[in-house]
Amino acid sequence: MEKDIYEKVMDLAKRRGYLWSSFEIYGGIAGFVDYGPLGAILKNNVINTWRKYYLIKEGFYEIDSPTVTPYEVLKASGHVDNFTDPIVECKNCLESFRADHIIEEAVDVNTEGKTLEELSQLIKEHNIRCPKCGGEFGEVKKFNLMFVTSIGPGGKRTGYMRPETAQGIFIQFRRLAQFFRNKLPFGVVQIGKSYRNEISPRQGVIRLREFTQAEAEFFVHPKIKKHERFKEVEDEIVPLLPADRQMDENLKDEEKVIKITLKEAVEKGIIRHETIAYFIALTKKFLLDIGIDESKLRFRQHLPNEMAHYAIDCWDAEIYTERFGWIECVGIADRTDYDLKAHMNHSGVDLRVFVEFDEPKEVETHEVELNYKVVGKIFKKEMKLVEEALKNMDNDDLKKLVNALNEEGKYVLKVDGKEFEILSNYVKINKVKKKIMGEKVLPHVIEPSYGIDRITYCLLEHAYKEEEDRAYLNLKPSIAPVKVGVFPLVNKEEMPEIAKKIKDMLRENGIIAEYDDSGAIGRRYMRMDEIGTPFCITVDGDTLKDNTVTVRERNTREQVRVKIDELVDYIKSRLKE
């Protein structure tokens, strides 16, 4: 039976050093993959292209935080309670499976948004059995996907391998805001490993337990979600699959996707606001730039019942693959102030940003006078800390203080992770009118989150081409791991020496080139074509006469003569294509 595209791509990837099974000599473990010599370069080229978009073009800055995360952080973020998948166990062989996947593989049912009870009922109704032994399944339960570890000796402090890179940005928000001089909006990115203890990963690179994320967090004023550069992309036509069209049973699947401009999508309320739309455009541009097939790209809106616990709107960039269909590779979500508010409440640290008004405003507010005779004995060394915190309260905080004292007779003041109980007799509240220069706001965050491993696999699949006499990777020159193959036509006269000098010259100029003198010239071309090398240089008899070489282009196989001393500039210009 003929192999499908996935098998052909993975066969090439394994043979030629792109992707290997992890721990292979010990039988391997599902959900882990090694990037071979070429795969590591390809992945890094994808990441570095992403950096060009977000760090250079968008002006974001990158941070690097630990992959081990304390329990307190992920309890605050909601991951301890909500980062789960439905699991079902076979009563006979005790093998565990992801319940929704088992059901969808057995019957034509959409399990998105189903409760645990509903999933259990579907398994019973359709008599779905264990695919391994045919045994009966138990009840569907929740399974937390985080890898648990302990911090320090004795296992006294629980930690987790981070499930996303984003939390490292949120918990450093106070320092990041200072770095950006408290001026909204601003963007921060983090690229690195994240971990999810998938129940039964069976899709190779598509579903990994350890994977690379590139996440951008764009912090904005909660009331201002227009984007200053939206005009640049508003006429971009994008394929959208909105939530309402997904749920419309009167539409055929091929009718559900609409192609409209981003401006129209925002005006009609299909996309919630300009900032999400802007990042959809940026994501499309990046994916096409690295070589994703535009006809196999769409943006799907999350249904209400599948929206993450922190999001009010989310669009996935989905890429089509032959074996797995449409797979989510990028998520673009409006996370509101969920994360910052959660960390502020749990840590007691104020994460709000002071935003100046265009003009001062006169407001009715309150002033707080401390009863020093009482509080001095109570707070002692912490007195200065409490005094400064009360003095720096904004109008909203003062209202909360007044309301709490009137209704409950006490107010809990949180300062730098500490809590102080303020009673009615500790303070005197005076109503005053004053001009205020601005207000404290808790920013909202718009997050484009990229799954680098999935994107890299899709890139390989979309680049894979077959012709009568060859299979090759149609990788863009800027992304291809090896840029140039350098060959002597024959291993005699001075051809090998000249070829090696050309290879060294290219590498000295930052171009990865490989020398090959093994076998017939045609076979050497095919080897380079197979790994996606865009150009091959051949030193031949004419080189010895006129100091020119043949440069062959991978896709068309066309050849041109170029002078050796012009090679570097020629190749560099072609790599920009």
Backbone torsions as a table, in degrees:
resi	resn	phi	psi	omega
1	MET	NA	136.3	-177.7
2	GLU	-68.3	140.5	179.1
3	LYS	-68.9	148.5	173.2
4	ASP	-84.5	174.9	-175.1
5	ILE	-58.5	-41.4	-179.2
6	TYR	-57.7	-46.9	-178.9
7	GLU	-64.3	-39.6	179.8
8	LYS	-66.1	-42.8	179.9
9	VAL	-65.0	-45.1	-178.4
10	MET	-68.4	-33.3	176.1
11	ASP	-63.5	-45.8	177.0
12	LEU	-62.4	-44.5	-177.0
13	ALA	-60.6	-38.8	-179.8
14	LYS	-73.4	-43.3	-177.9
15	ARG	-66.4	-37.9	-170.4
16	ARG	-103.7	10.3	171.0
17	GLY	84.6	30.0	174.2
18	TYR	-92.7	-56.3	-176.1
19	LEU	-136.1	135.0	177.3
20	TRP	-130.7	152.4	173.0
21	SER	-67.9	136.8	178.7
22	SER	-75.4	148.1	174.9
23	PHE	56.2	36.5	-170.7
24	GLU	-61.1	-39.0	-176.5
25	ILE	-71.7	-11.2	174.9
26	TYR	-107.3	18.8	176.5
27	GLY	97.3	-11.5	178.4
28	GLY	76.8	158.5	175.9
29	ILE	-133.9	128.8	-179.5
30	ALA	-61.4	143.9	176.1
31	GLY	92.8	7.5	177.6
32	PHE	-132.4	144.6	-179.6
33	VAL	-144.1	146.2	173.2
34	ASP	-104.1	140.6	170.3
35	TYR	-93.2	122.1	177.8
36	GLY	-74.6	-172.1	-176.1
37	PRO	-55.5	-44.3	-179.6
38	LEU	-78.4	-36.6	179.9
39	GLY	-62.2	-39.5	-179.5
40	ALA	-64.7	-40.0	178.7
41	ILE	-67.8	-44.0	180.0
42	LEU	-59.1	-47.5	179.8
43	LYS	-60.4	-43.1	179.4
44	ASN	-67.1	-33.1	176.0
45	ASN	-65.5	-37.7	176.1
46	VAL	-63.7	-47.1	-179.1
47	ILE	-62.6	-43.3	-178.1
48	ASN	-68.5	-31.0	174.0
49	THR	-67.0	-41.1	176.9
50	TRP	-60.2	-42.2	177.7
51	ARG	-60.5	-39.2	179.0
52	LYS	-59.7	-38.6	179.9
53	TYR	-68.9	-48.0	-170.7
54	TYR	-91.0	-36.4	-178.5
55	LEU	-85.5	-45.8	-175.2
56	ILE	-84.6	-54.3	-174.8
57	LYS	-74.6	-41.0	-176.6
58	GLU	-90.4	-17.9	178.2
59	GLY	79.5	21.0	175.6
60	PHE	-77.0	165.0	174.3
61	TYR	-119.7	152.0	-175.9
62	GLU	-105.9	140.8	171.1
63	ILE	-122.7	171.0	-179.1
64	ASP	-141.0	111.1	-176.2
65	SER	-117.0	166.9	-176.2
66	PRO	-63.0	151.7	175.8
67	THR	-85.6	-21.7	174.6
68	VAL	-87.2	128.7	-174.2
69	THR	-124.8	130.6	179.7
70	PRO	-64.0	153.5	179.8
71	TYR	-52.6	-43.1	-174.0
72	GLU	-58.5	-38.4	-177.8
73	VAL	-64.8	-46.8	-175.0
74	LEU	-82.0	-17.2	169.4
75	LYS	-70.5	-44.4	179.4
76	ALA	-63.9	-39.9	-175.8
77	SER	-73.9	-15.1	-179.8
78	GLY	97.9	-4.8	-177.0
79	HIS	-69.7	-34.3	179.4
80	VAL	-61.0	-37.0	-176.9
81	ASP	-94.8	-29.1	-169.1
82	ASN	-115.9	-10.4	-174.7
83	PHE	-85.7	73.8	-171.8
84	THR	-132.4	159.0	169.9
85	ASP	-127.9	155.4	178.6
86	PRO	-77.3	128.4	-178.2
87	ILE	-119.2	145.3	176.5
88	VAL	-136.1	140.1	-175.7
89	GLU	-116.0	138.8	175.9
90	CYS	-73.8	129.2	-179.0
91	LYS	-68.3	-22.9	-174.9
92	ASN	-89.5	-59.5	-175.9
93	CYS	-95.6	-6.3	178.2
94	LEU	65.7	16.0	175.8
95	GLU	-74.4	140.3	-179.4
96	SER	-102.0	145.7	180.0
97	PHE	-138.7	156.3	172.8
98	ARG	-77.8	119.5	-168.4
99	ALA	-60.9	-45.6	-177.1
100	ASP	-64.8	-35.0	179.0
101	HIS	-69.8	-40.4	179.0
102	ILE	-60.5	-42.0	-179.2
103	ILE	-67.3	-47.2	-177.0
104	GLU	-66.3	-28.9	177.0
105	GLU	-74.9	-26.4	-176.4
106	ALA	-90.7	-37.5	-177.1
107	VAL	-137.3	159.4	-178.9
108	ASP	-84.2	78.9	-178.1
109	VAL	-135.5	135.8	174.6
110	ASN	-88.0	115.1	-175.5
111	THR	-92.5	-0.9	-176.0
112	GLU	-56.5	125.6	175.9
113	GLY	83.2	1.2	-179.4
114	LYS	-72.9	144.3	177.0
115	THR	-77.5	168.0	177.7
116	LEU	-59.3	-41.0	-179.2
117	GLU	-64.5	-41.3	179.9
118	GLU	-65.9	-38.3	177.5
119	LEU	-65.8	-42.3	177.5
120	SER	-60.7	-40.8	-179.2
121	GLN	-65.7	-40.8	178.5
122	LEU	-62.0	-40.4	179.1
123	ILE	-62.8	-41.1	179.7
124	LYS	-71.0	-44.5	-177.7
125	GLU	-59.7	-41.4	-176.1
126	HIS	-96.7	6.1	178.0
127	ASN	50.3	48.8	-179.0
128	ILE	-77.2	127.4	-175.3
129	ARG	-112.1	166.1	179.8
130	CYS	-62.4	125.8	-179.5
131	PRO	-70.0	-13.8	-178.4
132	LYS	-88.0	-45.5	-175.5
133	CYS	-127.0	-6.4	-178.8
134	GLY	82.5	7.8	-178.0
135	GLY	-74.5	172.3	-179.1
136	GLU	-85.8	144.9	179.2
137	PHE	-90.2	152.3	172.2
138	GLY	-86.8	-161.8	-179.6
139	GLU	-76.7	149.9	177.8
140	VAL	-76.9	135.0	-178.9
141	LYS	-130.2	171.8	175.1
142	LYS	-86.8	142.9	176.1
143	PHE	-131.9	121.2	179.3
144	ASN	-76.8	130.7	-171.0
145	LEU	-86.5	1.1	-177.1
146	MET	-85.3	140.5	172.6
147	PHE	-76.5	125.9	-179.1
148	VAL	-92.6	140.9	173.3
149	THR	-142.3	178.4	176.4
150	SER	-122.8	148.4	-178.2
151	ILE	-107.5	120.4	-179.9
152	GLY	83.9	169.1	-179.0
153	PRO	-70.2	150.5	176.0
154	GLY	87.7	-9.1	177.6
155	GLY	63.1	26.9	-176.0
156	LYS	-77.0	-26.3	-178.7
157	ARG	-115.3	121.5	-177.7
158	THR	-81.4	138.9	174.3
159	GLY	-136.2	171.4	177.9
160	TYR	-136.0	151.3	166.7
161	MET	-72.4	129.8	-169.1
162	ARG	-58.8	135.8	177.5
163	PRO	-84.6	-11.6	177.3
164	GLU	-159.5	156.2	179.5
165	THR	-80.3	-18.1	-171.5
166	ALA	-59.0	-38.0	-174.9
167	GLN	-61.6	-31.5	177.2
168	GLY	-62.4	-29.5	177.4
169	ILE	-77.0	-44.1	-176.2
170	PHE	-63.3	-41.3	-176.1
171	ILE	-75.4	-13.6	173.7
172	GLN	-101.9	17.0	-173.0
173	PHE	-60.2	-39.5	-177.2
174	ARG	-58.8	-44.2	179.8
175	ARG	-72.0	-35.5	177.8
176	LEU	-64.9	-41.3	178.3
177	ALA	-61.4	-39.9	176.7
178	GLN	-63.6	-40.5	179.4
179	PHE	-59.7	-40.1	179.7
180	PHE	-89.1	14.0	177.5
181	ARG	56.2	33.8	175.5
182	ASN	57.8	27.7	-179.9
183	LYS	-101.6	114.3	175.9
184	LEU	-90.9	149.1	-3.3
185	PRO	-85.5	162.1	171.4
186	PHE	-149.9	157.6	-175.2
187	GLY	-124.7	142.4	179.1
188	VAL	-133.1	139.4	178.5
189	VAL	-123.5	158.6	170.9
190	GLN	-145.0	134.8	179.2
191	ILE	-121.5	128.9	179.2
192	GLY	171.1	-173.9	-176.5
193	LYS	-77.6	140.1	169.1
194	SER	-129.8	165.3	-170.3
195	TYR	-137.3	133.3	175.5
196	ARG	-141.2	120.8	-175.5
197	ASN	-80.0	71.6	-176.6
198	GLU	-53.8	141.6	-174.9
199	ILE	-65.6	-51.5	-178.2
200	SER	-149.0	73.5	-177.7
201	PRO	-68.3	121.3	-177.8
202	ARG	-133.5	26.4	-177.3
203	GLN	-125.6	30.8	175.9
204	GLY	57.3	-128.0	-175.6
205	VAL	-69.7	-17.3	-176.6
206	ILE	-70.8	-32.8	-178.5
207	ARG	-131.9	97.2	-176.1
208	LEU	-109.6	154.9	174.3
209	ARG	-88.6	-23.4	173.5
210	GLU	-128.9	122.7	-172.2
211	PHE	-147.2	166.0	-177.5
212	THR	-104.7	128.2	176.6
213	GLN	-112.3	148.6	167.3
214	ALA	-124.5	108.1	-174.4
215	GLU	-118.4	137.8	176.0
216	ALA	-117.3	133.2	177.0
217	GLU	-116.4	115.9	-177.4
218	PHE	-107.8	108.8	-174.7
219	PHE	-89.4	126.4	-174.6
220	VAL	-131.3	161.6	172.2
221	HIS	-64.7	134.2	-175.6
222	PRO	-59.4	-22.5	-179.3
223	LYS	-102.7	1.1	-177.6
224	ILE	-127.6	96.9	-179.6
225	LYS	-117.5	21.2	167.1
226	LYS	-77.0	155.2	179.1
227	HIS	-116.4	131.2	-173.6
228	GLU	-64.1	-19.5	-179.4
229	ARG	-110.0	15.4	-178.0
230	PHE	-61.9	-32.9	-179.9
231	LYS	-55.6	-32.0	-177.7
232	GLU	-67.4	-24.9	-173.2
233	VAL	-120.2	-1.3	-170.8
234	GLU	-61.9	-24.8	179.7
235	ASP	-92.5	3.0	177.9
236	GLU	-67.4	127.8	177.6
237	ILE	-91.3	127.3	-177.4
238	VAL	-128.4	147.4	175.7
239	PRO	-83.6	113.2	-175.9
240	LEU	-112.9	140.9	173.4
241	LEU	-120.1	85.5	-176.1
242	PRO	-68.8	160.0	-177.0
243	ALA	-61.1	-42.8	-175.9
244	ASP	-65.8	-33.3	178.6
245	ARG	-75.1	-29.1	175.0
246	GLN	-64.0	-35.2	-175.6
247	MET	-89.4	-6.0	-178.2
248	ASP	-79.7	105.9	-176.5
249	GLU	-72.1	-13.2	179.5
250	ASN	-81.5	-11.1	-179.9
251	LEU	-98.2	138.0	171.8
252	LYS	-73.8	157.5	-176.7
253	ASP	-54.5	-42.2	-177.4
254	GLU	-71.2	-13.7	180.0
255	GLU	-92.7	-9.5	-172.0
256	LYS	-77.9	-29.5	178.9
257	VAL	-79.0	133.2	176.8
258	ILE	-116.9	145.2	177.3
259	LYS	-113.8	108.3	-178.7
260	ILE	-140.8	167.3	177.7
261	THR	-73.6	156.2	178.2
262	LEU	-65.0	-34.5	178.0
263	LYS	-60.0	-46.7	179.7
264	GLU	-65.0	-38.9	-179.4
265	ALA	-63.2	-37.8	178.8
266	VAL	-73.3	-44.8	-178.5
267	GLU	-61.8	-34.8	-179.9
268	LYS	-85.1	-2.8	179.0
269	GLY	77.6	12.4	177.0
270	ILE	-68.7	-47.7	171.5
271	ILE	-100.3	134.6	-168.2
272	ARG	-61.3	-40.2	-179.5
273	HIS	-160.5	173.8	-173.6
274	GLU	-62.8	-35.0	-174.9
275	THR	-67.9	-42.9	174.6
276	ILE	-61.0	-44.5	-179.6
277	ALA	-60.1	-40.2	179.8
278	TYR	-61.3	-43.5	-178.8
279	PHE	-73.4	-24.8	171.4
280	ILE	-64.0	-44.6	178.5
281	ALA	-62.8	-43.6	-179.1
282	LEU	-64.0	-40.3	179.5
283	THR	-64.8	-44.6	178.0
284	LYS	-58.9	-46.6	-178.1
285	LYS	-61.8	-43.5	179.4
286	PHE	-62.7	-47.7	-176.4
287	LEU	-63.8	-40.9	178.1
288	LEU	-68.9	-35.0	-179.3
289	ASP	-62.6	-37.7	-179.1
290	ILE	-84.4	-11.3	174.3
291	GLY	120.5	9.9	175.7
292	ILE	-69.3	138.6	-179.5
293	ASP	-70.2	119.6	-176.0
294	GLU	-60.6	-31.9	-179.4
295	SER	-71.9	-10.5	-179.5
296	LYS	-114.3	29.6	-179.6
297	LEU	-128.4	136.1	174.2
298	ARG	-149.8	165.9	178.1
299	PHE	-120.2	116.6	-176.1
300	ARG	-108.8	129.8	178.3
301	GLN	-81.4	139.1	176.8
302	HIS	-66.0	140.3	173.2
303	LEU	-71.1	155.7	-179.6
304	PRO	-55.0	-36.9	-176.7
305	ASN	-83.6	-1.3	177.3
306	GLU	-115.1	0.2	-179.2
307	MET	-62.6	135.8	177.2
308	ALA	-59.2	154.7	-174.8
309	HIS	-62.3	-17.7	-176.7
310	TYR	-102.2	-4.2	-168.8
311	ALA	-109.0	148.9	171.6
312	ILE	-107.6	-14.4	173.2
313	ASP	-159.0	143.2	-178.8
314	CYS	-153.2	134.4	176.0
315	TRP	-123.3	132.8	176.8
316	ASP	-101.4	133.8	165.7
317	ALA	-81.0	113.8	-178.9
318	GLU	-107.5	136.6	-179.5
319	ILE	-117.0	135.8	-176.2
320	TYR	-85.4	133.3	174.6
321	THR	-124.6	150.6	-174.4
322	GLU	-63.6	-41.3	-176.5
323	ARG	-86.8	-41.5	-170.3
324	PHE	-100.3	-1.7	-178.6
325	GLY	71.9	-146.5	-179.5
326	TRP	-78.6	123.8	179.6
327	ILE	-123.5	141.3	179.0
328	GLU	-71.9	124.8	178.7
329	CYS	-118.6	-24.5	178.5
330	VAL	-140.0	135.9	172.9
331	GLY	-115.3	129.4	179.8
332	ILE	-117.6	106.1	-170.0
333	ALA	-123.3	144.6	167.2
334	ASP	-93.2	103.2	-176.2
335	ARG	-86.4	3.7	-175.3
336	THR	49.5	-143.3	178.3
337	ASP	-102.5	18.8	-173.8
338	TYR	-52.3	-52.7	-173.4
339	ASP	-69.8	-47.1	-179.2
340	LEU	-63.9	-40.8	178.6
341	LYS	-63.5	-42.4	-179.4
342	ALA	-62.7	-45.2	-179.2
343	HIS	-70.8	-32.9	177.1
344	MET	-65.6	-43.5	-179.4
345	ASN	-68.0	-39.0	-176.8
346	HIS	-79.5	-33.4	-176.7
347	SER	-91.8	-23.7	-175.7
348	GLY	80.6	5.7	-179.2
349	VAL	-95.9	130.0	-178.7
350	ASP	-72.7	117.5	-178.7
351	LEU	-107.4	14.7	179.5
352	ARG	-78.3	158.8	-179.9
353	VAL	-114.6	136.7	177.6
354	PHE	-82.9	121.7	-179.2
355	VAL	-113.2	122.5	-179.0
356	GLU	-75.7	143.3	172.8
357	PHE	-76.9	159.6	174.6
358	ASP	-63.2	-38.0	176.0
359	GLU	-136.9	147.4	178.5
360	PRO	-58.1	147.1	178.4
361	LYS	-117.7	140.3	174.7
362	GLU	-92.7	125.3	-178.1
363	VAL	-133.1	156.7	171.8
364	GLU	-88.6	123.6	-176.1
365	THR	-141.0	-162.2	-177.0
366	HIS	-130.3	151.5	170.7
367	GLU	-117.2	142.8	-177.4
368	VAL	-110.2	124.7	172.9
369	GLU	-110.7	130.1	179.7
370	LEU	-82.9	142.4	171.6
371	ASN	-87.3	89.4	-170.3
372	TYR	-62.9	-29.8	-179.8
373	LYS	-62.7	-34.7	-179.1
374	VAL	-85.8	-51.8	-171.5
375	VAL	-72.7	-26.9	-179.9
376	GLY	-60.2	-38.2	179.7
377	LYS	-74.2	-28.4	-174.6
378	ILE	-84.0	-47.5	-173.7
379	PHE	-91.8	-21.9	175.0
380	LYS	48.3	-115.4	-176.0
381	LYS	-65.6	-22.2	-179.0
382	GLU	-86.6	2.8	-174.2
383	MET	-57.4	-44.8	-178.5
384	LYS	-62.8	-39.3	-179.7
385	LEU	-63.2	-44.9	179.5
386	VAL	-65.9	-44.5	-179.0
387	GLU	-59.4	-45.2	-179.4
388	GLU	-65.0	-39.6	-178.8
389	ALA	-65.4	-42.3	179.0
390	LEU	-68.5	-37.3	-179.1
391	LYS	-66.1	-33.8	-175.8
392	ASN	-92.9	8.1	178.7
393	MET	-64.7	136.6	174.7
394	ASP	-85.3	-178.8	-174.4
395	ASN	-60.7	-41.5	-179.6
396	ASP	-64.0	-42.6	179.5
397	ASP	-65.9	-38.7	179.0
398	LEU	-63.5	-38.1	176.6
399	LYS	-62.6	-42.7	178.6
400	LYS	-63.0	-41.0	178.4
401	LEU	-61.0	-49.5	-178.2
402	VAL	-62.2	-45.6	-179.6
403	ASN	-62.2	-42.8	-179.2
404	ALA	-65.3	-41.7	180.0
405	LEU	-67.5	-38.1	179.2
406	ASN	-69.5	-38.4	-174.2
407	GLU	-89.7	-38.5	-173.9
408	GLU	-118.0	-11.7	-179.4
409	GLY	78.1	6.2	178.5
410	LYS	-156.0	158.8	179.4
411	TYR	-142.2	134.4	178.8
412	VAL	-94.1	114.8	179.7
413	LEU	-95.4	124.4	179.8
414	LYS	-107.0	123.5	-178.7
415	VAL	-137.4	119.0	176.1
416	ASP	49.0	44.7	177.3
417	GLY	82.5	-0.9	178.9
418	LYS	-107.4	153.1	178.9
419	GLU	-118.5	135.2	178.2
420	PHE	-128.2	129.6	179.9
421	GLU	-88.6	120.3	179.6
422	ILE	-103.0	117.9	178.6
423	LEU	-96.7	165.0	-175.9
424	SER	-58.5	-35.9	-176.8
425	ASN	-81.9	0.0	178.8
426	TYR	-82.3	-22.5	-171.4
427	VAL	-137.1	160.3	171.1
428	LYS	-121.1	127.8	-177.1
429	ILE	-104.4	125.3	178.5
430	ASN	-116.9	134.5	174.5
431	LYS	-80.6	131.4	179.9
432	VAL	-142.0	161.6	170.5
433	LYS	-109.2	132.9	179.6
434	LYS	-150.2	158.1	175.1
435	LYS	-87.5	131.0	177.7
436	ILE	-114.3	144.3	-174.6
437	MET	-88.9	-16.9	-177.3
438	GLY	-177.8	-165.0	-178.8
439	GLU	-145.6	157.1	174.7
440	LYS	-88.8	132.4	177.8
441	VAL	-128.8	150.1	173.2
442	LEU	-96.9	110.8	-174.0
443	PRO	-60.9	152.9	167.3
444	HIS	-92.9	159.9	-179.3
445	VAL	-128.6	133.3	172.9
446	ILE	-105.7	126.9	-170.9
447	GLU	-123.1	111.3	163.7
448	PRO	-88.5	120.9	-177.0
449	SER	-119.7	119.9	-173.2
450	TYR	-107.6	131.3	172.7
451	GLY	-91.8	99.8	-171.7
452	ILE	-65.1	-36.6	-177.2
453	ASP	-67.8	-43.2	178.3
454	ARG	-63.7	-43.6	179.5
455	ILE	-61.2	-41.1	-179.0
456	THR	-64.6	-41.8	177.0
457	TYR	-63.5	-47.2	-179.6
458	CYS	-58.5	-37.5	177.9
459	LEU	-60.6	-44.4	178.7
460	LEU	-64.3	-43.9	-178.3
461	GLU	-65.6	-43.8	-179.6
462	HIS	-68.7	-25.3	-179.4
463	ALA	-84.0	-17.0	-174.8
464	TYR	-70.4	123.4	-179.9
465	LYS	-130.0	147.9	176.9
466	GLU	-124.9	136.9	171.2
467	GLU	-128.0	175.6	-174.8
468	GLU	-56.3	-40.3	-173.7
469	ASP	-108.7	3.7	-177.4
470	ARG	-162.5	157.9	166.3
471	ALA	-119.4	136.0	-177.7
472	TYR	-147.1	163.7	176.8
473	LEU	-100.6	116.8	178.9
474	ASN	-85.0	60.3	179.5
475	LEU	-78.9	143.1	176.2
476	LYS	-63.2	142.7	-179.1
477	PRO	-53.0	-37.0	-178.1
478	SER	-69.8	-21.0	-175.6
479	ILE	-102.1	-28.3	-175.8
480	ALA	-55.3	136.7	-178.8
481	PRO	-63.5	-51.2	177.7
482	VAL	-101.9	124.6	-175.4
483	LYS	-85.8	-35.6	-172.3
484	VAL	-141.8	134.5	166.9
485	GLY	-100.3	136.4	-178.2
486	VAL	-121.4	124.8	-174.8
487	PHE	-130.4	145.9	160.8
488	PRO	-86.4	139.6	179.3
489	LEU	-60.3	-42.8	175.1
490	VAL	-138.0	159.1	-176.9
491	ASN	-90.5	58.5	177.4
492	LYS	-153.1	178.3	-171.0
493	GLU	53.6	-136.7	-177.9
494	GLU	-105.2	11.1	-173.4
495	MET	-61.2	-47.4	179.4
496	PRO	-59.7	-41.9	-178.6
497	GLU	-64.1	-42.2	179.7
498	ILE	-65.5	-43.1	180.0
499	ALA	-61.0	-41.9	179.8
500	LYS	-66.0	-37.8	177.9
501	LYS	-65.4	-37.7	177.4
502	ILE	-64.8	-43.1	178.0
503	LYS	-59.0	-46.1	179.7
504	ASP	-64.4	-39.8	179.6
505	MET	-62.2	-43.2	179.3
506	LEU	-63.9	-45.3	-179.4
507	ARG	-64.0	-38.4	177.4
508	GLU	-62.8	-21.7	178.8
509	ASN	-101.7	19.3	172.7
510	GLY	81.7	16.0	-179.7
511	ILE	-109.9	119.6	179.8
512	ILE	-72.6	115.9	-179.2
513	ALA	-127.2	147.1	179.9
514	GLU	-122.9	135.8	177.5
515	TYR	-93.9	138.1	179.2
516	ASP	-147.1	122.9	177.4
517	ASP	-124.9	18.5	-174.5
518	SER	-98.2	122.8	175.1
519	GLY	85.8	-179.4	-179.3
520	ALA	-65.9	153.5	-177.1
521	ILE	-60.2	-36.4	179.0
522	GLY	-62.0	-41.1	178.7
523	ARG	-66.8	-34.7	178.7
524	ARG	-68.4	-39.1	174.9
525	TYR	-59.6	-46.2	-177.7
526	MET	-62.7	-38.9	178.7
527	ARG	-62.0	-42.5	179.2
528	MET	-70.4	-39.2	177.2
529	ASP	-58.5	-41.5	-174.5
530	GLU	-62.7	-34.1	-179.8
531	ILE	-92.2	0.9	174.4
532	GLY	91.8	12.1	179.6
533	THR	-64.8	120.5	-172.0
534	PRO	-74.5	-25.5	-175.2
535	PHE	-137.6	142.6	173.7
536	CYS	-125.7	135.6	-179.8
537	ILE	-111.3	128.6	179.9
538	THR	-119.6	126.9	174.5
539	VAL	-91.2	123.7	-176.6
540	ASP	-132.1	-168.0	-177.9
541	GLY	-60.8	-36.4	179.8
542	ASP	-66.3	-27.6	179.3
543	THR	-59.1	-38.8	-177.3
544	LEU	-69.0	-21.5	-178.0
545	LYS	-92.2	-45.1	-171.2
546	ASP	-123.4	7.6	177.4
547	ASN	61.4	32.1	173.9
548	THR	-115.1	159.7	178.4
549	VAL	-131.8	163.3	174.9
550	THR	-89.6	128.9	172.8
551	VAL	-111.6	119.5	-178.5
552	ARG	-105.5	133.0	177.7
553	GLU	-93.1	135.2	-171.5
554	ARG	-59.0	-54.3	-170.7
555	ASN	-68.9	-48.0	-175.5
556	THR	-89.3	-19.1	-175.8
557	ARG	66.7	12.4	178.0
558	GLU	-70.8	148.8	-177.4
559	GLN	-125.6	142.0	175.2
560	VAL	-133.8	155.4	176.5
561	ARG	-94.9	132.8	-179.3
562	VAL	-133.8	139.1	176.7
563	LYS	-68.1	143.2	-177.1
564	ILE	-58.8	-41.4	-177.3
565	ASP	-73.6	-4.8	176.3
566	GLU	-107.6	0.7	-173.7
567	LEU	-61.8	-45.8	-175.9
568	VAL	-59.3	-49.3	-179.9
569	ASP	-64.2	-39.2	-179.2
570	TYR	-63.5	-49.0	-178.4
571	ILE	-64.8	-42.5	179.5
572	LYS	-60.7	-39.6	179.5
573	SER	-68.4	-36.0	179.9
574	ARG	-73.6	-27.8	179.7
575	LEU	-69.2	-16.9	179.6
576	LYS	-82.6	-8.3	-175.8
577	GLU	-69.9	NA	NA
